[in-house]
Amino acid sequence: MKAAVITFPGTNRESDVARALTASGAQVSHIWHGDHELPQGTDLVVLPGGFSYGDYLRCGAIAGRAHVMDAVRAHAARGGLVLGICNGFQILVESGLLPGVLMRNAGLKFVCRMQHLRVERADTRFSAQYTRHQSIEVCIAHGEGNYEADDDTIARLEGEGLVAFRYCDAAGHVGGESNPNGSRNDIAGIYSPGLNVLGMMPHPENLIEAIIGGVDGRGLFESLCA
Amino acid sequence: MKARVFVTLKNGVLDPQGKAIEGALKSLDVPGVTSVRQGKVFDIELAAGDAAHAQAALKVACEKLLANMVIENYQIEI
């Protein structure tokens, strides 16, 4: 697995996600946002979390139009894997690689805490090491994670099974108090129709070692590297 | 040439920030406030040219970057 982690000005989670990938056996190269090409043989592109361009204009808006995103779009169109975490998810929706938009949290607060997610399907390149409807504990840290899309888009995502993760409690019950940001249908992450692009607000890369709180995030990186 | 671009949320899109500002105005006893929606204003200077070209360039600017067409509308004043 050859992974390319893209860094924009203001990205701050590139080292964490590179560490999680390396721990699962990936070869990682770091790409700067001004680059026009991905390294030869790139299997997976990662857009890490952070605050690209200071969240100016809209979260992910400026990064979504950076030169390197043309290469990412071409990679995705060829069926290449793309993972966007947190600000990376915001960049994916702003770049048009995934539908919808991430709005200000319904409660208006930046939410930074541990969070359970229900794995909606365990048959993708990102999730094969989990089981369907497993409740995993990772963490969230965002102010704009309130996933919204028009009714047709939501119906299509649900109808085609493109919801990757939903916010739930420890027992796996979805929604209610466990929805931290007001996202439609408790959506925490979505796939592209080809299941090769995943955008998610939570941070699996934080939860790869017991000493820092848990290992439930490992499954995603181990799935990618399997 | 100077232009002003307004970017506002489409009708029906939830605006938590506007709601919070609306609540704050009500708590300040500003009379008669029934609703607040928050938007953005961009003051843009363009190299001298005719208004039609400026309008066309700003339309591109809005649709490529300034507005997220999923949730926002734009209005151009030249």
Interface residues (C-beta under 8 A of the other chain):
Chain A: L57 R58 A61 I62 R65 E94 P99 G100 V101 M103 R104 N105 A106 G107 L108 N146 E148 A149 D150 G182
Chain B: V13 L14 P16 Q17 A20 K64 L65 L66 N68 V70 I71
